[in-house]
């Protein structure tokens, strides 16, 4: 899996290793630890701030078998947001 993150005017790609924790910094300068793993048919990424005090951010991604669309659910502190991605038709 390749993760693409925009930084300033540049874009870089980092191979993401599953089941290994990596440390990163968000655009606001906050340091966090993230870990991704397959759980069933879903790729689950958990990000936790290194300063403590906040619950983890959890992102689940999977292909919906009924529609073929990529679904993503982001959850933090009991609140969830769902995104559904479709192919761009040209």
C-alpha positions in Angstrom: 0.0 0.0 0.0 1.3 3.5 -0.8 0.3 6.4 1.4 0.3 9.8 -0.3 0.6 12.9 1.9 0.7 16.5 0.7 3.4 18.6 2.4 3.8 22.2 1.5 4.1 22.3 -2.3 5.6 18.8 -2.5 4.0 15.4 -2.5 5.8 12.4 -1.3 5.0 8.7 -1.0 5.9 6.4 1.8 5.5 2.6 1.7 3.4 1.7 4.7 4.3 -1.5 6.5 1.5 -3.4 8.0 1.5 -4.4 11.7 4.4 -2.0 12.5 4.1 1.3 14.4 5.6 4.4 12.7 5.9 7.9 14.1 4.7 10.9 12.0 3.9 14.6 12.4 0.7 16.2 11.3 0.5 19.6 9.5 0.1 21.3 12.8 3.4 19.8 14.2 1.8 17.3 16.5 3.6 13.9 16.7 1.6 10.7 16.6 2.1 7.0 16.2 0.2 5.1 13.6 -0.3 1.4 12.9 -2.2 -0.4 10.1 -3.4 -4.0 10.0 -5.9 -6.1 8.1 -9.0 -7.1 10.2 -11.1 -9.3 8.1 -11.6 -7.6 4.8 -10.9 -4.1 6.2 -7.6 -2.2 6.5 -7.7 -0.5 9.9 -5.3 2.3 10.8 -5.0 3.6 14.4 -3.3 6.9 15.1 -2.5 7.9 18.7 -0.9 11.2 19.8 2.3 10.9 21.6 1.4 13.6 24.1 -1.5 11.6 25.4 -4.8 12.9 26.6 -6.8 12.2 23.4 -8.5 8.9 22.3 -7.1 7.3 19.2 -8.2 8.1 15.7 -9.3 5.0 13.8 -9.7 4.7 10.1 -11.3 1.6 8.4 -11.2 1.1 4.6 -12.7 -1.6 2.5 -14.4 -2.3 -0.8 -18.1 -2.7 -0.5 -19.0 -6.0 -2.1 -22.4 -4.9 -3.1 -21.4 -1.7 -4.9 -17.7 -2.1 -5.6 -17.1 1.3 -4.0 -14.3 2.1 -1.5 -15.8 3.0 1.9 -13.9 4.7 4.6 -15.0 5.3 8.2 -13.1 7.6 10.5 -13.8 7.4 14.2 -12.6 9.5 17.1 -13.9 9.9 20.6 -17.2 8.1 19.8 -18.0 10.2 16.6 -17.8 8.6 13.2 -17.7 9.9 9.6 -18.2 7.8 6.5 -16.8 8.6 3.1 -17.7 6.7 -0.1 -15.4 6.9 -3.0 -16.4 6.3 -6.6 -14.4 6.1 -9.8 -14.2 9.4 -11.8 -16.0 8.9 -15.1 -14.3 10.7 -18.0 
